[in-house]
Amino acid sequence: SILTGGVKRLCDQARTREMKLTEIRVCFIGDSITIGQNDPEFLGWPGRLSALEGKNGHELSCYNLGIRGDTSGDIAGRWCKECDARLPENASCGIIFMFGINDMADQDNEGVRVSLDSSLKNARAILTSASARRRCLWIGPTPVRNGVALKAPHLGVTYGFDRDRNASMKDRKSVV
């Protein structure tokens, strides 16, 4: 899959630096999907992916930095400081972003939280800056099923998700 392929590339690049054991630090920056909201094992996809890479002989430090409800604007304001604290210059490191679903969420039937153009502008700024510092990958937004119940991330707030809205972001993602 694209997830295991992205981490495998990061690990393979570290291996070419003649390290006996592939040691790599990866920050996973995102939203509730990243943190593993409602995951009965409390691993989320970063935890599962890191466990798989551990079985493949890689020493992977997994920093799951998902925050429930975060939009691309929220991530733009925090990713750099969070990664700088965890990814030293002299280590093999990477950043995997997963965001977009909360941008496309309809909040309280008042419209999307972040317009498609603003979301793509945020993504472009995040990825341009991140790729200048570290190897990075953006995954998202997560596909959703129509007709799924509204989500309530905070008391008195509801988010509605729509497959077509998310698909419109995925279709335009290549311009980033």
N, C-alpha and C positions, 0 to 999 in steps of 0.2 A: 504494500500500500504506500501511498505518498508519505504517511507518517514515518513508517519504518525506513523507507527510502531516504528521507531527509536526515534522520538521525544516523543511519548507516553511512551516508556520505560524510557527515561530520566526523564520525568515528574513523572511517577510512582515511580521511585527510590527516587526522591526528596520528594514525598508524604510520603514515609516510614520513613522519618526523622521527622515525626510528625509536619509538617508545616501546618498551617490552610489553607493557599492558596498555591498551588504549584507555587513557584517562581523559575524560571530557566533561566539561560543565555546561549544562544547558538550562537556560531560563525559558520557561513556558509562560508567556504573557497572554492573558485573555480574560474571559468572563466565567459564568457559572458552568459552561461546558468544560472549560479548562480545569476548574477547581474540582469538578466531579460532583456537582450538585445532584442529589438523589441517587448517587452511586452507593449501593449497599455495602461495598467493600471500602469506600472512602479513598479510592485510588485515582479516579478520573483517568482520562486517556494518557496523560503524562506519566502517571504511576505505572500503568500497565506497560507502556512502551519502555520505560526505564527498566522494569523488571525483565522484560524480554531481552533487552540489550545486555543486561547483567548475565543472563543465561548464555549469551553469545561471547562472554569473556571480556566485556567492556566494563571499565569502572566509570560509571556515569553518575555524576552529581546532578540530581534533578531538583530544580527550584520551581515549584508550582506556584506561580504568581497570578492565579486567576482570582478575580473579584466579581462576585455575583452582581449582575446588572450593569457592568461597565460597558461603555460605548467606546468607539474609536477616539473620541475626544478625551475621555477619561484616561485611556491607555496612553495617548499622546502626552499627557501631563505627568505620567509616572514611570514609564518604562525605562527611561535612561538612568534615572537615579537608582532604581531597583536593580538593574543589570550591573551598573558600575560597582555596586556594593558586593556583588557576587562573582563577577567575572574579571579576574586580574589579567593584566596585560600579558603576563608570561605564561598563561595557561591556554590549552586548547579549549575553545568555548564556542557556543552558538546560541542563537535566540530563535525560538519558534513562537510566532504570534498566531493566535486564533481569536478573531473578533469579527464583528459585523452583524451578528444576529440581533443584538440589542439596538443597533443603529436602525435596523429595519422594523423594529417592534412598534406597533401602534399603542401609544400610551393613553389609557383611559378613553379610547375612541376619539382622540383629538389629533391624530396624525402620527407619522413616524417620529421617533425621537431625534434622529439625525437625517437630514436629507441625503439622497443618494450622492449628489455632487459633493457635499461637505464630507461625507463618509469616505469617498474616494480620495478627496484632497487630504484628509487626515491620514489615510493609509499610505498615500504616496510620500508624505512628509515623514512618517514613522519609518517606512522601509528604506527611504533614501538615507536617512540619518543612521539607522541601524546597520545597513549593509556597508556603510563607510567605516564602521567600527568593528563589526563581527560578521561572520556568516549568519545569514538569517533566512527564514522561510515563513510565509504567511499562508495559513489554511483558513478557509472560511468564505462566506458565512455557512453555518451548519444548515443543511436542508431541514425543512420542517414539513409536517403533515398538516394539511388544512383540516379544519374541524376539531383540532385539539383544543381542550379547555384553555381558557386564559390563565396566564401565570401571574401570581401576586408576589413580586419580590420584596415588597415592603407593605406595611399596613396601609390600606387605603389606595394602593397603586396597583393597576393591572396592566399587563402587556398582552397584546394580541399579535400572533405571528401568522404570516401568510407565505405560502410556498412561492407564489409568483413574485412578491416583493424581494424575497431572498434570491430568487433566480435572476432577477434583474441586476442585482449587485454582482453575482457570480459572472453574468454575461459581460459586464463592464470591467471586471477585475483585471483583465489583461491589459487595460490601458495604464494601470499603475506600474 
